[in-house]
Amino acid sequence: MAWTIEYDRRVLKEMKKLGRDAQRRILDYFDQRIAPSSEPRAHGRPLTSTFAGLWRYRIGDYRAVCRIEDDAGLVLVLRVAHRSTVYDDPI
């Protein structure tokens, strides 16, 4: 089963602040690894505490926080930021 990847509007704004190489690496990660995967959870880790129910993907020095909706076959990317700041604010 192929998964649909959608990006929250705030993610698109955050990604504009990143360098072109980082943007390409993040987009390629989702297009080449997560979208065609039969199980997107195999590539990430579940989050706990205030982020319980969400998943994180490690992409070099960046982290992507996502919600996986099995019924819709959707991975919704909620936040992308450097690993030092990605968990600073609740989603």
N, C-alpha and C positions, 0 to 999 in steps of 0.2 A: 504494500500500500504506500503510495506517495503522500507526503504531507505537504500542506499548504503553509507557507511562511508568510506571516503578516507582521509589519512593524508599526508600533504605536507612533503617533505623530511626534511625541517627545523624543523618541529614539532617533528619528530622522534628523531632528534638530541637534541632538547630542553628537550624532555621527559627523555632521558638518564641521564640528570643532576638531575632529581627529584628522590626522594626515591621510593623504590619498592611499598610501600603502596599507594603513590600518583599516580604512574603510573597505578596500578591496578584499583584504584578508577575512574580515568579518562576513561580508556578503558572500564570498566564495565558500566559507565554512558552512553557512546555512544552505546554500544552493547545492553544494556537492556532497555534504555529509548528512545533514539532517533531513532535507526534503525527500531524497530517494530512500531513506532508511525505513526498514519495516518497524523499528522500534526506536523512537528518538530518545527515550530515557537511557538507552545503552551508552550514549555519548556524553551524558551529563550527570549531575549529582542533585539530589533533592536538598532543598533548603529547609531550615528550621526556624523556630522563634517567630519573629514578626513577618518572616517571609515563608512561613509554612505553606505548603501546597504548590510552591513555585520550584522551578528547576533552574540550575545555572550551568552554563557552558563555558569552558575555559578556552580562550582563543589568544594564545600568547600571553601578553601582559594585560589583556582585556578580559572582562567577564560580561556575559550576556545573561540576564535574568528573564525567564520565559514562563508562560503559562501554557500547559499542554492540554488541549481539549480533544479528547479521544473521539467523542461522538461526531465532531465536525471534521476530524482529521486535520487539526489546525495547531500550529505552534505560533503563539503570539509573543513577540519579543517586546518586553516591557521596558527594559533598560539595558544600555550598553555603555560601559565606562571602564576606566583604568581600575585595576584590581584594588588599589588603595582607597578609592572613593565610591565604588559601586554600591556598597551596602550602607552608606552614610545616612540616606533618607529613606523612610519607608515608602513603599509604592502605593 
